[in-house]
Amino acid sequence: MSPRSASVNEELRRRSKERLLQAAVELVGERGYEATTLGDIADRAGSARGLVSYYFPGKRHLVQSAVHRLMHRTLEEALEREPRTVEGRERLARAIDAILGLARDRPVLMRQHMAGLLQAEVGFVPCPEQRRLAELLRDTVARHGSQDVDRDYPMLRALLMGAVFAALVPGVPMPVPALRAELFERYRLDWKLGVPPDAEAPGGTTNPDLSRFFATGVVDQPDRVEQRDLTDRTAQSK
């Protein structure tokens, strides 16, 4: 059998990482952060356990990246759903509804994510997934008519994070419709824009199948390539 090309091996590694991200989202959503181990994530992903540490510095980094992927793809899906529009007020309404929808529909996952952001030893970890989320939100702010995106984007981000936190506080959560109303009033958005609480978006955040957000297609014997790659790199580091 002829050896695989570098491009094929790179694709195998990319899909391995995708499977780990999807497994992290699924398991933390099902069990919570503390009850989910890196070994559990590797087993669910069908990957060698050593590869988790190769791709991610630790569990918190992996989970943050996984949730940021879920957030940016959920937001992207909401912004681009039919009927597609470039109208700034509608896109901002969709963005607000997408993020609040995650707090409503995936509370365990989002609560763990917010808790991780507040931990001093880890805090906010920039990653490619977070950068994509930021790009979408910055574009939304610009389309809404901002004259200073560098000022207005951080404010929108802070307001959305605050709303998610308020919706998830154990014992005293604020209702999502009330948080939505406050944000819509601030940005002067009509209630009928986006996805009002009594409406339903096509393929909304309640869709339990997350595979559409992760490119995890199977290539011939990926684990063998992954394990060989890990072994080679370990040997080189000695």
Secondary structure, 3 states (H helix, E strand, C coil): CCCCCHHHHHHHHHHHHHHHHHHHHHHHHHHCCCCCCHHHHHHHHCCCHHHHHHHCCCHHHHHHHHHHHHHHHHHHHHHHCCCCCCCHHHHHHHHHHHHHHHHHHCHHHHHHHHHHHCCCCCCCCCCHHHHHHHHHHHHHHHHCCCCCHHHHHHHHHHHHHHHHHHHHCCCCCCCHHHHHHHHHHHCCCCCCCCCCCCCCCCCCCCCCCCHHHCCCCCCCCHHHHHHHHHHHHHHHHC
